[in-house]
């Protein structure tokens, strides 16, 4: 596209226009294209990235679930492409975080200010993935307010079925907790509950993907056990060390509860 005399000069502007289109169906496809470009041809989105990020963040709206899911996925792919280069995301990181928190905590509202009670399939998982990928770029984008949404993030992490997306989400989760370990103390009504939520998220690695996709209640039903994926040895070690450190910091009594 970039080398095309016909499409190259106008492609960036066209993409910026269609991600802001009034018709949700157009935006659904536009964000799918944006995510693919972030993966395969990131140079094509560099010039318009500030506008593309702003439009994607403004489309995080569960009232339009397909648009919301695709915008979340595209934002996550942009985070992956940024790697540790936080510069492109810095102007939008705070806004992105504030739009992710209601999805994780289940307190999204509709256009009239009414709560959206029914979870939309896939949205909380994609929110957890995008948040983790954002933290991988710079954990300080996420860490300062971690106590506000730690419990919701843990619950959403436990529902992710794709191994690669789950790895990214948990990698960011670890970085954020390391950057703000005190968030464990003020995340919920009690330290034991917070530790339990973290443990539940980690244990979900041993639940078969089919059970996660079917929404199996791990606490109150049988599920297929699987070992931690061998290709993610480093992540396993980081999670093990994280739990060891949490146990040492919390003390035996809180851990046992």
N, C-alpha and C positions, 0 to 999 in steps of 0.2 A: 504494500500500500504506500509506504513512504516514498518508494522510487517511482510511483506512477505519476505521470504528468497530469493525468485527469483527476485522480482522487487524492494524491498526496497533500497538496496545499490546503485542502478543505476538510480532510478527515478528522482532525482534532476538533474543529469547530462543530462538525456534524455530530460527533460523539457527545460533546457537551450539550448539544441541543436535545438529543434523543433521551439522555438520562434525566432530563428535566421535562419531558413531554407530559401533557395533561392526561393522556390515556395510559392507565396502568399496564395494559398489555405491552405497550411499546417499551415502558421502563423495565418490565420483566426481562425482555430480550436484551435491552441495552446493558443492564447490569451483568447479564450472563456473558455478553461480549467483553465488557470491561474486565471481568474476572479472568477470562481466557487471555486477554491481551496482557494483563499483569503477569500471567504465567509465561506466555510464549513470546510476546513482543513488547516489553515494557517501554521501549523508547517511543512507541507510538502514543503513549498516554502522558509522557513527562510534561509536555508543554501545557496541557490542560489539567494537570493533576489537582491544583487547588480547587478548581470548580468541580471536578469529578468527585473529589472527596466530600466537598460540601453537599452536593446533590445526593450522594450515596447515604450520608449520615442523615439528611433530612427525610430520606425514604425509609428509615427504620421505624416503621409504623405497622403494628400487628393488625390494624384494620384492613390492610392490603397484604395478606400473608405471603403471597408469592413474590411480590415486589420486595417485601421486607427480607425474606430469606435470601433472595439473590443479591440484594445490596449488602447484607451481612457477609455473604460468601465473597463478594468482590472486594470488600474492605479487608477481609482476612487475607486474601491473596495478595493484595497490595502490601500489607504488612510483611508477608513472607518475602516478597520481592525486595523490600527495603532492607532486610537483614538487620544489621546493627546501625544502619544509617538513619538516625531518628529525625534528621532535618526535614524531610518532606512531610512527615506526619505531625511535627510539633505544633503547627498552628491549629490543627484540628483535633488533637488528641483529647483534650479536655471535653470538647463537645461530643466526641464519639463515646467517651466513657459515660457521660451523663445520659446518653441515649441507650446504652447497653444495660445500665443498672436496673431500670424498671422491668426489663424483660427477664433478668435473672431473679429479681425479687417478687415477680408476679403482681406488680402494681401498676401495670400499664393502664392508660385510660383512652377512651375514644375521643372523637372530635368535640363531643358535647361535655367532656369531663367525667363521663361515667366509667367505672372500672370495667376492664375486660376480664371476665372471670374464667373463661374457657381457654386453656393453653392451646396455642396453635402448633400443630406438629412440626418439629424441626427448628422452630425459632429459638427456643432456649438453648438447644444444642449449638446452633450456629452462633448465638451470642457468646456462649462460653468459649467456643473455638476462637472467634474473633478477638475476644478479650485476652486470651492466652497468647495469641499471635502479636497483639499490641504490646503486651508485657515483654515478649521476647525481643522486640525492637528496643524498648527502654522500660524496665520495670517501674521506673518512677512516674510513668504515665498512669500507672494503676495503683501503686502501693499506698500513697497517702490516704486514700479513702477506702482501703480494702476492708476495714471493719464493717462498713455499711452493707457490703454485698457478699462477704465471704461465704456465709451459709448458702445463699442462693447459687453462688458459683459452684460450690461443692456438689450441690444437688444436680445442677446442669451438667457438670463434668461426668457424673456417673451415668448419664444417658447417651453419651457419644459412642457411636458404634464403629465409625471408620478409624482404623488403627493410626494412620498418619495424622489425621486431624486431632485425634485424642492425644497423640504424643506432643503435638504442638501446643495444645491447650494446657496439658499438665506441665510442660516445660516452662511456660509463662507463669503458671500458678506457683511453681516452686520459686521462680525468680522474684515474684511479687511478695511472697511470704518471707523470703530471705531479706528483702528490702524493708519490710515492715513487720517484723515478728510480733510486735505488740498488738497487732490487729486481732490476734487469736484471743486476747484477753477481753476485747470489747466488741466482739462480733455478734454476741447473742446473750440470752438470759443467763448462761452459765458456761464456764470453761469446759466442763465435761461434755456439754452438748456440742460445742464447737469442735472439740477433739473427735467426737463421734462422727460428725459430718465429714471431717477430713478423712478419717479412717474408712468411712463408707465409700467415699469417692475413690480412694486407692484400691479398696477391695473390688470395685467394679471392673478393674482390669482382669479379674479372674472369672468374670461372668461371660459366657459365650455370646458372641455378637448377635446371634439369632434371638437370644433371650432379651438382649437390650433393645433390638428393633421391635420386638413384640411387647415391650413395656412391662416385662416381668418384674413383680415386686420381690426384690431380693430378700427383704427382711421376712416375708410371710409366705414364701413359696419355694419349691425346689427349682434349681437352675443348673445348667450345665457348667461345670467347673473347667477352666482352662488355665494352663500355666502362663506366667508373664511372657510376652513375646520375646523370643531370643534375639531379635534384631534391635531391641531397645535396651540393651544391657546397661548402657550409661544412665538412661532414665531410671531404670530399676534401682541402681545404686544411689542416685540422687534422692529418690523417694524414700528408700530405706534410711538414708542418713537424716532426711528431714523428719521422719517419724521418731527416730532415735533422739534427735535433738528436742523435739516437742515433748517427748516423754521425760527427758532429763529436766527440762525447764518447768514443766507442769507439776512434777512430783508424782510419786507412786499413787497417792490417794486419788487425785484427780484423774489420773490415767485409768485406774481400775474402775472408776465409776462409769 
